[in-house]
Amino acid sequence: MVRGNRSDAPPVSADSAAEEDRLLVERFVESRDETAFRALYRRHGGFLYRFLLRLSGGNASAAEEGVQETWVRAAEGLSGFAWRSSLKTWLAGIAIRWWRETRRAAGRETEMPEEIPAAPAVRREIERVDLERALAALAPGYRRVLLLHDVEGYTHEEVAELTGVDVGTSKSQLSRARSALRARLSGRNP
């Protein structure tokens, strides 16, 4: 089972969360308030880690490095953040760009593979580990869209903006990702 965002804190409306983000960003930008920055980190760090962990196929050290690099870049760019999206969406965009840069530098980034390699057959009893492995085995572009849309709840328009693709491409990648994931989990070749 893939879990979405969880928190021990009581539920907060999207509007009040966005307003709190705005106030914290404003405090940080105006005076480099470390307390405000730490509060932002606590609010969004867990999401970034989980997101990058899944995006990197379960590589915890890559996810940790990505979280740190995302916050470094965010701290540098917060003064120019125009609030055309939520802070979470903006941070996810930074994380995705870092991930792409890292993969390209390592020579591993391919947006749309012609063929996805077959995965070994999976037991009929699907456990969380099986799902995580199946997600990790998806092509990077497919995994990215599936995580953003189905796990994190972004719309296709937001996914398109975050990943730099057309809305139609986002929809087709999601459809292909779901098919590939179903095939991997059922033991069929995608």
N, CA, C and O of each residue as an XYZ file, in Angstrom:
760
protein
N       0.843     -1.181      0.000
C       0.000      0.000      0.000
C       0.883      1.236      0.000
O       1.794      1.348      0.821
N       0.630      2.151     -0.897
C       1.356      3.409     -0.940
C       0.565      4.411     -0.136
O      -0.628      4.607     -0.369
N       1.218      5.037      0.795
C       0.523      6.006      1.643
C       0.761      7.407      1.119
O       1.853      7.735      0.654
N      -0.262      8.222      1.199
C      -0.132      9.632      0.861
C       0.435     10.382      2.056
O       1.071      9.796      2.932
N       0.201     11.654      2.077
C       0.715     12.463      3.181
C      -0.049     12.155      4.456
O      -1.279     12.107      4.458
N       0.691     11.947      5.547
C       0.090     11.723      6.858
C       0.716     12.691      7.836
O       1.866     13.106      7.692
N      -0.056     13.029      8.810
C       0.464     13.927      9.835
C      -0.240     13.610     11.137
O      -1.400     13.197     11.142
N       0.460     13.802     12.237
C      -0.159     13.623     13.544
C      -0.927     14.877     13.955
O      -1.676     14.857     14.932
N      -0.745     15.943     13.225
C      -1.421     17.200     13.533
C      -2.877     17.115     13.080
O      -3.206     16.339     12.182
N      -3.744     17.911     13.698
C      -5.141     17.918     13.269
C      -5.244     18.427     11.829
O      -4.378     19.171     11.369
N      -6.308     18.022     11.116
C      -6.458     18.461      9.734
C      -6.523     19.978      9.640
O      -7.120     20.646     10.485
N      -5.901     20.505      8.601
C      -5.868     21.941      8.378
C      -6.429     22.186      6.988
O      -6.097     21.463      6.048
N      -7.273     23.192      6.850
C      -7.829     23.483      5.531
C      -6.710     23.957      4.609
O      -5.696     24.498      5.051
N      -6.928     23.736      3.312
C      -5.927     24.136      2.322
C      -5.692     25.640      2.372
O      -4.564     26.107      2.215
N      -6.766     26.395      2.592
C      -6.627     27.850      2.651
C      -5.791     28.297      3.841
O      -4.933     29.168      3.703
N      -6.035     27.709      5.009
C      -5.262     28.125      6.183
C      -3.819     27.638      6.079
O      -2.906     28.317      6.548
N      -3.599     26.469      5.471
C      -2.234     25.972      5.271
C      -1.489     26.896      4.311
O      -0.323     27.222      4.534
N      -2.162     27.312      3.251
C      -1.534     28.215      2.281
C      -1.222     29.564      2.927
O      -0.171     30.152      2.672
N      -2.127     30.045      3.754
C      -1.894     31.329      4.433
C      -0.730     31.209      5.406
O       0.096     32.117      5.502
N      -0.660     30.091      6.131
C       0.463     29.895      7.045
C       1.782     29.819      6.272
O       2.788     30.380      6.705
N       1.778     29.130      5.136
C       2.973     29.084      4.285
C       3.384     30.495      3.862
O       4.561     30.850      3.915
N       2.413     31.287      3.448
C       2.704     32.668      3.011
C       3.360     33.475      4.138
O       4.347     34.179      3.918
N       2.804     33.364      5.331
C       3.351     34.115      6.466
C       4.768     33.659      6.803
O       5.640     34.483      7.077
N       4.994     32.361      6.784
C       6.333     31.840      7.080
C       7.336     32.250      6.013
O       8.466     32.623      6.329
N       6.931     32.185      4.760
C       7.824     32.602      3.670
C       8.136     34.088      3.800
O       9.283     34.507      3.641
N       7.122     34.869      4.085
C       7.311     36.317      4.240
C       8.322     36.610      5.364
O       9.217     37.439      5.197
N       8.173     35.932      6.492
C       9.114     36.129      7.612
C      10.525     35.727      7.214
O      11.489     36.416      7.547
N      10.648     34.618      6.506
C      11.974     34.161      6.099
C      12.609     35.135      5.106
O      13.782     35.483      5.241
N      11.842     35.571      4.118
C      12.380     36.461      3.087
C      12.765     37.819      3.675
O      13.800     38.380      3.316
N      11.939     38.345      4.569
C      12.195     39.673      5.137
C      13.434     39.704      6.021
O      14.227     40.643      5.947
N      13.608     38.676      6.863
C      14.693     38.764      7.845
C      15.534     37.486      7.964
O      16.309     37.322      8.907
N      15.363     36.583      6.982
C      16.080     35.294      7.033
C      15.823     34.607      8.380
O      16.730     34.037      8.986
N      14.573     34.676      8.829
C      14.141     34.119     10.104
C      14.307     32.599     10.086
O      13.597     31.893      9.371
N      15.250     32.113     10.879
C      15.558     30.687     10.920
C      14.383     29.872     11.469
O      14.148     28.746     11.029
N      13.660     30.430     12.411
C      12.511     29.730     12.977
C      11.443     29.519     11.902
O      10.839     28.449     11.832
N      11.211     30.520     11.078
C      10.234     30.403      9.994
C      10.691     29.345      8.991
O       9.884     28.547      8.515
N      11.983     29.340      8.672
C      12.499     28.359      7.722
C      12.348     26.943      8.275
O      11.941     26.030      7.556
N      12.677     26.766      9.555
C      12.517     25.438     10.169
C      11.061     24.996     10.150
O      10.769     23.819      9.942
N      10.146     25.942     10.367
C       8.718     25.597     10.326
C       8.314     25.161      8.911
O       7.557     24.204      8.752
N       8.808     25.845      7.906
C       8.540     25.444      6.519
C       9.113     24.054      6.247
O       8.472     23.218      5.609
N      10.319     23.825      6.737
C      10.973     22.530      6.551
C      10.146     21.415      7.204
O       9.937     20.358      6.607
N       9.679     21.660      8.430
C       8.860     20.650      9.108
C       7.550     20.402      8.358
O       7.080     19.266      8.290
N       6.967     21.442      7.804
C       5.689     21.315      7.100
C       5.817     20.542      5.793
O       4.901     19.812      5.413
N       6.947     20.696      5.099
C       7.064     20.137      3.747
C       8.201     19.138      3.567
O       8.278     18.476      2.532
N       9.069     19.019      4.541
C      10.218     18.117      4.413
C       9.828     16.657      4.283
O      10.420     15.924      3.491
N       8.841     16.227      5.048
C       8.404     14.830      4.980
C       7.848     14.476      3.610
O       8.152     13.417      3.062
N       7.030     15.369      3.060
C       6.493     15.155      1.714
C       7.634     15.044      0.709
O       7.650     14.130     -0.116
N       8.589     15.974      0.776
C       9.693     15.953     -0.184
C      10.499     14.666     -0.077
O      10.874     14.080     -1.093
N      10.766     14.223      1.145
C      11.534     12.989      1.318
C      10.774     11.793      0.730
O      11.346     11.015     -0.033
N       9.502     11.642      1.077
C       8.717     10.511      0.566
C       8.632     10.560     -0.953
O       8.763      9.537     -1.627
N       8.412     11.756     -1.484
C       8.298     11.930     -2.925
C       9.613     11.555     -3.616
O       9.605     10.793     -4.582
N      10.727     12.076     -3.135
C      12.014     11.775     -3.742
C      12.435     10.328     -3.517
O      13.114      9.744     -4.361
N      12.045      9.751     -2.405
C      12.352      8.342     -2.160
C      11.672      7.473     -3.211
O      12.292      6.567     -3.768
N      10.422      7.743     -3.476
C       9.711      6.977     -4.502
C      10.251      7.287     -5.888
O      10.417      6.384     -6.708
N      10.525      8.544     -6.152
C      11.034      8.947     -7.464
C      12.386      8.304     -7.741
O      12.686      7.955     -8.882
N      13.192      8.148     -6.715
C      14.531      7.575     -6.887
C      14.529      6.056     -6.755
O      15.593      5.444     -6.663
N      13.360      5.448     -6.746
C      13.286      3.997     -6.690
C      13.692      3.412     -5.355
O      14.175      2.281     -5.297
N      13.501      4.173     -4.264
C      13.798      3.664     -2.930
C      15.198      3.967     -2.436
O      15.597      3.456     -1.389
N      15.952      4.775     -3.148
C      17.316      5.119     -2.758
C      17.263      6.217     -1.684
O      17.092      7.396     -1.995
N      17.413      5.808     -0.412
C      17.271      6.742      0.714
C      18.330      7.838      0.679
O      18.020      8.994      0.967
N      19.561      7.507      0.337
C      20.606      8.542      0.330
C      20.347      9.561     -0.773
O      20.600     10.751     -0.587
N      19.845      9.107     -1.921
C      19.501     10.051     -2.993
C      18.341     10.940     -2.564
O      18.335     12.139     -2.844
N      17.349     10.349     -1.878
C      16.207     11.133     -1.410
C      16.661     12.192     -0.403
O      16.227     13.341     -0.469
N      17.532     11.804      0.525
C      18.037     12.763      1.516
C      18.821     13.884      0.837
O      18.656     15.058      1.170
N      19.662     13.517     -0.104
C      20.436     14.533     -0.841
C      19.491     15.461     -1.597
O      19.689     16.675     -1.631
N      18.460     14.872     -2.203
C      17.486     15.673     -2.950
C      16.714     16.630     -2.075
O      16.453     17.765     -2.473
N      16.346     16.188     -0.888
C      15.628     17.069      0.043
C      16.517     18.259      0.405
O      16.075     19.407      0.376
N      17.765     17.972      0.742
C      18.676     19.054      1.120
C      18.883     20.030     -0.038
O      18.834     21.244      0.157
N      19.112     19.505     -1.232
C      19.332     20.375     -2.397
C      18.075     21.167     -2.733
O      18.161     22.327     -3.136
N      16.915     20.550     -2.568
C      15.657     21.262     -2.817
C      15.531     22.449     -1.871
O      15.147     23.539     -2.294
N      15.850     22.248     -0.592
C      15.729     23.344      0.372
C      16.780     24.421      0.135
O      16.503     25.603      0.336
N      17.970     24.038     -0.284
C      18.995     25.047     -0.610
C      18.488     25.925     -1.750
O      18.554     27.152     -1.685
N      17.988     25.279     -2.782
C      17.483     26.036     -3.940
C      16.246     26.855     -3.571
O      16.075     27.980     -4.039
N      15.394     26.286     -2.733
C      14.194     27.012     -2.315
C      14.576     28.253     -1.522
O      14.020     29.327     -1.749
N      15.515     28.118     -0.597
C      15.936     29.263      0.212
C      16.467     30.382     -0.676
O      16.245     31.562     -0.405
N      17.168     29.998     -1.733
C      17.706     31.005     -2.659
C      16.614     31.659     -3.498
O      16.741     32.822     -3.880
N      15.535     30.918     -3.790
C      14.522     31.431     -4.696
C      13.223     31.895     -4.073
O      12.348     32.384     -4.788
N      13.066     31.761     -2.766
C      11.795     32.117     -2.136
C      11.393     33.578     -2.355
O      10.207     33.890     -2.453
N      12.365     34.452     -2.429
C      12.009     35.863     -2.613
C      11.350     36.105     -3.970
O      10.604     37.071     -4.126
N      11.611     35.257     -4.935
C      11.009     35.404     -6.257
C       9.783     34.532     -6.480
O       9.205     34.548     -7.566
N       9.377     33.767     -5.465
C       8.219     32.889     -5.606
C       6.966     33.740     -5.743
O       6.668     34.553     -4.868
N       6.222     33.557     -6.846
C       5.090     34.424     -7.176
C       3.740     33.882     -6.713
O       2.725     34.536     -6.950
N       3.679     32.731     -6.071
C       2.450     32.149     -5.540
C       1.420     31.845     -6.620
O       0.217     31.910     -6.364
N       1.881     31.511     -7.831
C       0.958     31.070     -8.877
C       0.535     29.616     -8.644
O      -0.399     29.123     -9.276
N       1.227     28.947     -7.739
C       0.896     27.579     -7.327
C       1.087     27.530     -5.815
O       1.498     28.513     -5.198
N       0.790     26.391     -5.236
C       1.040     26.253     -3.802
C       2.537     26.115     -3.566
O       3.287     25.789     -4.486
N       2.963     26.356     -2.359
C       4.370     26.194     -2.011
C       4.786     24.743     -2.212
O       5.891     24.470     -2.681
N       3.908     23.816     -1.860
C       4.202     22.384     -2.030
C       4.467     22.063     -3.501
O       5.414     21.341     -3.813
N       3.650     22.586     -4.397
C       3.838     22.362     -5.830
C       5.155     22.957     -6.295
O       5.874     22.332     -7.075
N       5.476     24.144     -5.832
C       6.726     24.797     -6.197
C       7.924     23.978     -5.719
O       8.886     23.783     -6.462
N       7.862     23.504     -4.482
C       8.940     22.671     -3.942
C       9.069     21.362     -4.723
O      10.180     20.907     -4.992
N       7.939     20.759     -5.086
C       7.977     19.528     -5.882
C       8.649     19.786     -7.221
O       9.400     18.942     -7.710
N       8.390     20.934     -7.812
C       9.040     21.287     -9.078
C      10.551     21.383     -8.927
O      11.298     20.909     -9.783
N      10.994     21.990     -7.851
C      12.439     22.086     -7.588
C      13.022     20.689     -7.412
O      14.086     20.382     -7.949
N      12.322     19.843     -6.657
C      12.799     18.475     -6.425
C      12.884     17.693     -7.736
O      13.850     16.965     -7.963
N      11.892     17.841     -8.583
C      11.904     17.142     -9.870
C      13.062     17.622    -10.730
O      13.754     16.811    -11.346
N      13.280     18.931    -10.778
C      14.401     19.459    -11.573
C      15.732     18.934    -11.049
O      16.607     18.569    -11.835
N      15.893     18.893     -9.713
C      17.130     18.342     -9.149
C      17.278     16.883     -9.556
O      18.357     16.467     -9.978
N      16.218     16.106     -9.439
C      16.256     14.685     -9.771
C      16.632     14.475    -11.235
O      17.463     13.626    -11.556
N      16.012     15.258    -12.122
C      16.343     15.163    -13.556
C      17.816     15.492    -13.794
O      18.505     14.763    -14.508
N      18.298     16.575    -13.207
C      19.700     16.972    -13.382
C      20.636     15.869    -12.921
O      21.625     15.563    -13.586
N      20.318     15.275    -11.777
C      21.153     14.210    -11.232
C      21.163     13.002    -12.156
O      22.215     12.416    -12.411
N      19.994     12.633    -12.654
C      19.912     11.476    -13.568
C      20.608     11.772    -14.887
O      21.296     10.907    -15.430
N      20.441     12.965    -15.402
C      21.113     13.309    -16.661
C      22.627     13.291    -16.482
O      23.359     12.793    -17.338
N      23.085     13.839    -15.365
C      24.529     13.854    -15.108
C      25.085     12.433    -15.021
O      26.235     12.185    -15.384
N      24.270     11.518    -14.544
C      24.696     10.116    -14.445
C      24.414      9.363    -15.747
O      24.755      8.187    -15.871
N      23.791     10.039    -16.717
C      23.507      9.411    -18.003
C      22.370      8.420    -17.973
O      22.329      7.493    -18.782
N      21.438      8.607    -17.041
C      20.360      7.626    -16.893
C      18.978      8.157    -17.218
O      18.025      7.379    -17.187
N      18.814      9.408    -17.522
C      17.473      9.956    -17.725
C      17.003      9.722    -19.151
O      17.652     10.139    -20.110
N      15.892      9.063    -19.273
C      15.200      8.929    -20.551
C      13.744      9.229    -20.275
O      13.137      8.619    -19.394
N      13.184     10.155    -21.010
C      11.810     10.573    -20.748
C      10.792      9.536    -21.191
O       9.912      9.174    -20.410
N      10.881      9.062    -22.388
C       9.893      8.139    -22.920
C      10.602      6.952    -23.558
O      10.913      7.003    -24.748
N      10.864      5.900    -22.818
C      11.530      4.754    -23.408
C      10.628      4.104    -24.445
O       9.404      4.096    -24.313
N      11.260      3.558    -25.482
C      10.463      2.880    -26.495
C       9.861      1.600    -25.925
O       8.745      1.217    -26.278
N      10.596      0.953    -25.054
C      10.119     -0.294    -24.485
C      10.532     -0.365    -23.026
O      11.669     -0.046    -22.676
N       9.614     -0.780    -22.185
C       9.918     -0.930    -20.770
C      10.373     -2.359    -20.547
O       9.675     -3.291    -20.949
N      11.532     -2.562    -19.912
C      11.977     -3.930    -19.679
C      10.996     -4.686    -18.797
O      10.373     -4.113    -17.903
N      10.869     -5.981    -19.061
C       9.945     -6.814    -18.316
C      10.441     -7.028    -16.896
O      11.642     -7.138    -16.652
N       9.511     -7.084    -15.976
C       9.842     -7.347    -14.579
C       9.620     -8.831    -14.294
O       8.823     -9.484    -14.968
N      10.315     -9.353    -13.307
C      10.061    -10.741    -12.951
C       8.630    -10.898    -12.426
O       8.026     -9.939    -11.945
N       8.101    -12.116    -12.524
C       6.739    -12.389    -12.068
C       6.599    -12.052    -10.588
O       7.526    -12.238     -9.799
N       5.424    -11.555    -10.234
C       5.152    -11.140     -8.865
C       4.152    -12.125     -8.257
O       3.246    -12.591     -8.948
N       4.306    -12.444     -6.976
C       3.359    -13.322     -6.291
C       1.945    -12.759     -6.388
O       1.751    -11.554     -6.547
N       0.972    -13.640     -6.290
C      -0.430    -13.209     -6.324
C      -0.762    -12.330     -5.123
O      -1.590    -11.426     -5.233
N      -0.133    -12.578     -3.989
C      -0.377    -11.753     -2.812
C       0.491    -10.513     -2.929
O       1.709    -10.567     -2.753
N      -0.149     -9.406     -3.227
C       0.600     -8.165     -3.414
C       0.803     -7.514     -2.065
O      -0.154     -7.168     -1.373
N       2.049     -7.353     -1.706
C       2.395     -6.684     -0.467
C       2.939     -5.303     -0.795
O       3.204     -4.982     -1.954
N       3.094     -4.519      0.208
C       3.620     -3.169      0.013
C       4.978     -3.197     -0.675
O       5.251     -2.379     -1.553
N       5.819     -4.127     -0.280
C       7.151     -4.230     -0.884
C       7.022     -4.493     -2.377
O       7.775     -3.931     -3.173
N       6.076     -5.342     -2.762
C       5.863     -5.631     -4.174
C       5.460     -4.361     -4.926
O       5.950     -4.098     -6.024
N       4.578     -3.590     -4.331
C       4.139     -2.358     -4.971
C       5.294     -1.369     -5.083
O       5.482     -0.746     -6.128
N       6.062     -1.224     -4.014
C       7.200     -0.302     -4.060
C       8.202     -0.732     -5.128
O       8.735      0.106     -5.855
N       8.456     -2.027     -5.223
C       9.380     -2.526     -6.254
C       8.829     -2.295     -7.647
O       9.567     -1.917     -8.557
N       7.537     -2.519     -7.818
C       6.917     -2.300     -9.124
C       6.995     -0.826     -9.504
O       7.265     -0.497    -10.659
N       6.760      0.063     -8.539
C       6.900      1.497     -8.806
C       8.331      1.849     -9.190
O       8.564      2.610    -10.129
N       9.278      1.291     -8.459
C      10.693      1.581     -8.726
C      11.117      1.086    -10.093
O      12.029      1.651    -10.698
N      10.471      0.036    -10.595
C      10.845     -0.531    -11.880
C      10.240      0.221    -13.070
O      10.638     -0.007    -14.212
N       9.288      1.110    -12.811
C       8.697      1.883    -13.900
C       9.734      2.827    -14.497
O      10.669      3.250    -13.816
N       9.564      3.148    -15.753
C      10.420      4.146    -16.399
C      10.281      5.468    -15.628
O       9.202      5.773    -15.119
N      11.352      6.246    -15.539
C      11.319      7.480    -14.730
C      10.166      8.430    -15.049
O       9.542      8.961    -14.131
N       9.872      8.653    -16.322
C       8.784      9.554    -16.682
C       7.436      9.029    -16.245
O       6.590      9.790    -15.777
N       7.231      7.732    -16.395
C       5.984      7.116    -15.959
C       5.843      7.211    -14.442
O       4.793      7.597    -13.928
N       6.921      6.852    -13.728
C       6.885      6.864    -12.254
C       6.602      8.275    -11.755
O       5.805      8.462    -10.836
N       7.247      9.263    -12.356
C       7.084     10.656    -11.927
C       5.624     11.091    -12.051
O       5.069     11.657    -11.110
N       4.995     10.833    -13.201
C       3.605     11.247    -13.414
C       2.664     10.472    -12.496
O       1.745     11.057    -11.925
N       2.877      9.170    -12.346
C       2.027      8.357    -11.475
C       2.098      8.847    -10.030
O       1.070      8.965     -9.363
N       3.294      9.130     -9.549
C       3.437      9.604     -8.171
C       2.790     10.973     -7.986
O       2.071     11.200     -7.013
N       3.047     11.874     -8.916
C       2.477     13.216     -8.778
C       0.947     13.189     -8.838
O       0.281     13.828     -8.023
N       0.397     12.455     -9.797
C      -1.052     12.456     -9.985
C      -1.770     11.544     -8.990
O      -2.638     11.998     -8.245
N      -1.411     10.266     -8.978
C      -2.178      9.294     -8.195
C      -1.816      9.275     -6.715
O      -2.686      9.038     -5.877
N      -0.568      9.516     -6.381
C      -0.164      9.445     -4.978
C      -0.271     10.811     -4.309
O      -0.823     10.924     -3.214
N       0.248     11.838     -4.954
C       0.259     13.165     -4.328
C      -0.963     14.013     -4.662
O      -1.182     15.041     -4.022
N      -1.760     13.612     -5.641
C      -3.025     14.291     -5.906
C      -2.960     15.525     -6.784
O      -3.899     16.321     -6.784
N      -1.881     15.711     -7.532
C      -1.806     16.854     -8.439
C      -2.710     16.625     -9.646
O      -2.918     15.486    -10.063
N      -3.244     17.702    -10.203
C      -4.048     17.612    -11.424
C      -3.107     17.424    -12.612
O      -1.898     17.620    -12.493
N      -3.672     17.044    -13.759
C      -2.830     16.895    -14.960
C      -2.203     18.231    -15.356
O      -1.079     18.265    -15.858
N      -2.913     19.315    -15.135
C      -2.369     20.631    -15.456
C      -1.150     20.932    -14.576
O      -0.137     21.442    -15.056
N      -1.263     20.611    -13.289
C      -0.135     20.821    -12.374
C       1.026     19.890    -12.705
O       2.185     20.304    -12.672
N       0.720     18.639    -13.024
C       1.769     17.685    -13.408
C       2.493     18.189    -14.652
O       3.721     18.141    -14.725
N       1.733     18.670    -15.623
C       2.329     19.186    -16.858
C       3.260     20.355    -16.553
O       4.358     20.441    -17.101
N       2.819     21.248    -15.681
C       3.654     22.399    -15.321
C       4.917     21.964    -14.583
O       6.003     22.479    -14.846
N       4.771     21.019    -13.663
C       5.915     20.558    -12.877
C       6.938     19.805    -13.712
O       8.142     19.918    -13.480
N       6.463     19.041    -14.677
C       7.367     18.176    -15.438
C       7.769     18.745    -16.784
O       8.659     18.212    -17.445
N       7.119     19.826    -17.195
C       7.478     20.451    -18.467
C       6.963     19.711    -19.689
O       7.580     19.755    -20.753
N       5.824     19.026    -19.537
C       5.216     18.331    -20.670
C       3.826     18.902    -20.913
O       3.318     19.674    -20.100
N       3.216     18.528    -22.019
C       1.844     18.933    -22.300
C       0.873     18.153    -21.420
O       1.206     17.076    -20.924
N      -0.309     18.688    -21.230
C      -1.332     18.020    -20.435
C      -1.659     16.655    -21.054
O      -1.816     15.667    -20.338
N      -1.759     16.609    -22.369
C      -2.041     15.342    -23.052
C      -0.956     14.304    -22.809
O      -1.247     13.117    -22.664
N       0.288     14.749    -22.765
C       1.399     13.841    -22.486
C       1.297     13.312    -21.067
O       1.541     12.131    -20.818
N       0.934     14.188    -20.136
C       0.747     13.763    -18.759
C      -0.314     12.673    -18.679
O      -0.126     11.667    -17.996
N      -1.422     12.869    -19.373
C      -2.513     11.889    -19.347
C      -2.078     10.566    -19.966
O      -2.370      9.500    -19.424
N      -1.383     10.631    -21.098
C      -0.978      9.376    -21.747
C       0.092      8.659    -20.927
O       0.081      7.431    -20.839
N       1.020      9.416    -20.321
C       2.037      8.781    -19.478
C       1.385      8.123    -18.267
O       1.787      7.031    -17.866
N       0.393      8.770    -17.687
C      -0.296      8.184    -16.538
C      -1.009      6.898    -16.948
O      -0.942      5.898    -16.233
N      -1.680      6.918    -18.078
C      -2.362      5.717    -18.556
C      -1.366      4.582    -18.781
O      -1.615      3.448    -18.372
N      -0.251      4.878    -19.422
C       0.775      3.858    -19.666
C       1.412      3.392    -18.361
O       1.716      2.210    -18.203
N       1.614      4.315    -17.433
C       2.204      3.950    -16.140
C       1.279      3.005    -15.382
O       1.731      2.011    -14.813
N      -0.008      3.314    -15.374
C      -0.964      2.445    -14.686
C      -0.993      1.060    -15.321
O      -1.019      0.051    -14.616
N      -0.989      1.011    -16.650
C      -0.988     -0.283    -17.345
C       0.269     -1.070    -17.017
O       0.203     -2.265    -16.730
N       1.412     -0.400    -17.060
C       2.675     -1.074    -16.756
C       2.698     -1.555    -15.318
O       3.179     -2.654    -15.038
N       2.183     -0.743    -14.401
C       2.152     -1.130    -12.994
C       1.236     -2.344    -12.780
O       1.596     -3.283    -12.070
N       0.048     -2.313    -13.403
C      -0.865     -3.466    -13.300
C      -0.206     -4.720    -13.853
O      -0.309     -5.795    -13.263
N       0.468     -4.579    -14.979
C       1.122     -5.740    -15.588
C       2.217     -6.286    -14.693
O       2.336     -7.500    -14.528
N       3.008     -5.415    -14.119
C       4.083     -5.866    -13.228
C       3.521     -6.558    -11.994
O       4.061     -7.571    -11.549
N       2.460     -6.030    -11.449
C       1.876     -6.614    -10.244
C       1.163     -7.933    -10.512
O       1.030     -8.760     -9.611
N       0.706     -8.133    -11.735
C       0.026     -9.386    -12.066
C       1.001    -10.420    -12.626
O       0.617    -11.561    -12.885
N       2.258    -10.023    -12.813
C       3.255    -10.965    -13.312
C       3.319    -11.027    -14.827
O       4.050    -11.849    -15.382
N       2.559    -10.165    -15.511
C       2.614    -10.117    -16.982
C       3.677     -9.128    -17.399
O       4.049     -8.248    -16.624
N       4.168     -9.263    -18.611
C       5.106     -8.289    -19.143
C       4.341     -7.033    -19.516
O       3.283     -7.116    -20.141
N       4.857     -5.876    -19.146
C       4.156     -4.634    -19.471
C       4.223     -4.319    -20.947
O       3.681     -3.305    -21.388
